[in-house]
Amino acid sequence: MSLAVEILISALLIIGGSFGLIGSFGLLKLRDPMQRLHAPTKATTVGVGASLIAAAATMVWQTGTASWQGVMVAA
């Protein structure tokens, strides 16, 4: 892989993990039950999205085409 693609994929994975961590802090820190549900839901949605984009970018870069497995996981 080229260095630029590896940096992009690494950045997406770090962003995904960071948002998951931020969501868990929100779950612990907020007091109201609705706020406690809202923080991890929003954060993990962005985190999982970034991880899926990183996985799709890795697949496309390695094989040259997108696979149906990646599309089904994203759906």
MARMARNU-753178 format. One line per field, with one value per residue: residue in one letter; residue number from 1; x, y, z of N, C-alpha, C in turn. Coordinates in Angstrom, 3 decimals. Layout:
! MARMARNU-753178
aa = A  ... .
i = NUM  ... .
n_X = X  ... .
n_Y = Y  ... .
n_Z = Z  ... .
ca_X = X  ... .
ca_Y = Y  ... .
ca_Z = Z  ... .
c_X = X  ... .
c_Y = Y  ... .
c_Z = Z  ... .
//
This chain:
! MARMARNU-753178
aa = M  S  L  A  V  E  I  L  I  S  A  L  L  I  I  G  G  S  F  G  L  I  G  S  F  G  L  L  K  L  R  D  P  M  Q  R  L  H  A  P  T  K  A  T  T  V  G  V  G  A  S  L  I  A  A  A  A  T  M  V  W  Q  T  G  T  A  S  W  Q  G  V  M  V  A  A .
i = 1  2  3  4  5  6  7  8  9  10  11  12  13  14  15  16  17  18  19  20  21  22  23  24  25  26  27  28  29  30  31  32  33  34  35  36  37  38  39  40  41  42  43  44  45  46  47  48  49  50  51  52  53  54  55  56  57  58  59  60  61  62  63  64  65  66  67  68  69  70  71  72  73  74  75 .
n_X = 0.839  0.355  1.880  0.182  -2.403  -2.282  -1.974  -4.425  -6.266  -5.403  -5.909  -8.707  -9.385  -8.373  -9.963  -12.462  -12.115  -11.637  -14.064  -15.698  -14.596  -15.111  -17.899  -18.289  -17.324  -19.256  -21.455  -20.815  -20.511  -22.781  -25.933  -28.783  -31.077  -31.881  -29.940  -27.766  -28.225  -28.139  -25.525  -23.627  -24.854  -24.809  -22.032  -20.981  -22.176  -20.887  -18.299  -18.397  -19.109  -16.801  -14.973  -16.059  -15.753  -12.985  -12.473  -13.690  -12.135  -9.683  -10.248  -10.896  -8.483  -6.714  -7.809  -8.815  -11.444  -14.763  -16.345  -19.149  -19.504  -18.528  -20.348  -22.717  -22.158  -21.975  -24.585 .
n_Y = -1.181  2.278  5.033  7.215  6.106  4.273  6.034  7.397  5.291  4.514  6.878  6.990  4.708  5.428  7.658  6.394  4.721  6.694  8.108  6.093  5.832  8.397  8.307  6.377  7.736  9.739  8.195  7.498  9.974  11.692  12.635  12.463  9.966  9.984  11.607  10.010  7.912  9.188  10.225  7.960  6.755  8.580  8.978  6.384  5.774  7.459  6.524  3.770  4.133  5.404  3.329  1.396  2.698  2.749  -0.013  -0.596  0.982  -0.281  -2.794  -2.082  -0.955  -3.133  -5.183  -3.896  -3.717  -3.215  -5.311  -7.569  -8.429  -6.378  -4.371  -5.479  -5.602  -2.902  -2.148 .
n_Z = 0.000  -0.577  1.121  1.646  1.512  3.600  5.756  5.621  6.132  8.672  10.087  9.907  11.404  13.910  14.437  14.563  16.843  18.760  18.859  19.870  22.427  23.451  23.490  25.490  27.717  27.855  28.542  31.134  32.468  32.156  33.639  33.400  32.257  29.506  28.327  28.837  27.128  24.679  24.190  23.846  21.647  19.473  19.256  18.806  16.399  14.555  14.998  14.245  11.609  10.573  10.917  9.186  6.737  6.639  6.482  4.024  2.323  2.606  1.474  -1.175  -1.971  -1.780  -3.433  -5.648  -6.367  -5.075  -2.663  -2.288  0.284  1.905  1.270  2.261  5.004  5.597  5.144 .
ca_X = 0.000  1.115  1.903  -0.995  -3.567  -2.105  -2.246  -5.869  -6.937  -5.045  -6.631  -10.115  -9.491  -8.162  -11.176  -13.509  -11.852  -11.778  -15.484  -16.196  -14.135  -15.861  -19.250  -18.297  -17.210  -20.570  -22.332  -20.468  -20.548  -24.066  -26.794  -30.134  -31.068  -31.952  -28.622  -26.859  -28.446  -27.848  -24.083  -22.971  -25.475  -24.253  -20.594  -20.673  -22.597  -19.779  -17.149  -18.580  -19.061  -15.396  -14.343  -16.544  -15.100  -11.600  -12.489  -13.997  -10.967  -8.668  -10.657  -10.771  -7.070  -6.036  -8.332  -9.139  -12.898  -15.540  -16.940  -20.515  -19.448  -18.394  -21.611  -23.703  -21.817  -22.319  -26.043 .
ca_Y = 0.000  3.517  5.676  8.078  5.261  3.747  7.128  7.626  4.186  4.610  8.017  6.605  3.775  6.187  8.459  5.477  4.350  7.880  8.382  5.073  6.197  9.589  7.862  5.692  8.773  10.368  7.277  7.533  11.309  12.383  12.239  12.133  8.738  10.260  12.081  8.866  7.127  9.996  10.391  6.826  6.437  9.474  8.767  5.090  5.812  8.050  5.639  2.588  4.602  5.613  2.011  0.763  3.357  2.260  -1.389  -0.555  1.529  -1.331  -3.810  -1.527  -0.764  -4.418  -5.990  -3.059  -3.629  -3.354  -6.643  -7.612  -8.602  -5.045  -3.651  -6.059  -5.196  -1.487  -2.004 .
ca_Z = 0.000  -0.545  2.434  1.799  1.796  4.954  6.695  5.591  6.814  10.089  10.659  10.057  12.529  15.150  14.633  15.013  18.233  19.615  19.066  20.793  23.771  23.859  23.825  26.786  28.747  27.959  29.266  32.554  33.064  32.121  34.756  32.969  31.446  28.073  27.923  28.896  25.913  23.501  23.963  23.192  20.364  18.452  19.107  18.198  15.001  13.802  15.136  13.405  10.222  10.202  10.817  7.962  5.606  6.624  5.985  2.594  1.629  2.591  0.500  -2.524  -2.283  -1.935  -4.535  -6.794  -6.525  -3.843  -2.566  -1.767  1.734  2.488  1.089  3.174  6.368  5.721  5.136 .
c_X = 0.878  0.963  0.654  -2.239  -3.467  -2.387  -3.744  -6.611  -6.640  -5.794  -8.103  -10.307  -9.291  -9.380  -12.309  -13.335  -12.030  -13.241  -16.127  -15.818  -14.889  -17.287  -19.314  -18.109  -18.546  -21.549  -22.067  -20.726  -21.937  -25.022  -28.168  -30.113  -31.131  -30.623  -27.627  -27.043  -27.998  -26.351  -23.441  -23.571  -24.893  -22.782  -20.286  -21.149  -21.483  -18.559  -17.242  -18.555  -17.633  -14.669  -14.785  -15.921  -13.653  -11.534  -12.768  -12.807  -9.851  -8.996  -10.479  -9.304  -6.366  -6.510  -8.626  -10.625  -13.557  -16.188  -18.362  -20.525  -19.346  -19.661  -22.662  -23.413  -22.211  -23.827  -26.567 .
c_Y = 1.237  4.172  6.525  7.261  4.687  4.808  7.402  6.543  4.221  5.748  7.676  5.640  4.482  7.051  7.577  5.066  5.508  8.201  7.335  5.378  7.413  9.213  7.157  6.680  9.479  9.501  7.335  8.894  11.940  11.798  11.762  10.876  8.983  10.791  10.926  7.957  7.878  10.047  9.169  6.488  7.296  9.168  7.437  5.014  6.376  7.127  4.402  2.980  4.808  4.280  1.276  1.391  2.901  0.836  -1.429  -0.027  0.499  -2.384  -3.305  -1.378  -2.096  -5.187  -5.178  -2.919  -3.729  -4.736  -6.548  -7.781  -7.245  -4.231  -4.175  -5.689  -3.742  -1.271  -2.451 .
c_Z = 0.000  0.831  2.669  2.150  3.203  6.010  6.765  6.371  8.312  10.770  10.868  11.226  13.866  15.458  15.151  16.464  19.192  19.884  19.967  22.230  24.302  24.245  25.165  27.934  28.948  28.727  30.763  33.198  33.133  33.155  34.323  32.092  29.938  27.545  27.907  27.684  24.662  23.188  23.313  21.831  19.252  18.201  18.430  16.754  14.128  13.846  14.261  11.933  9.738  10.050  9.556  6.717  5.495  6.081  4.485  1.795  1.552  1.541  -0.928  -2.900  -2.536  -3.164  -5.789  -7.046  -5.156  -3.834  -2.022  -0.260  2.432  2.384  2.061  4.626  6.582  5.762  6.458 .
//
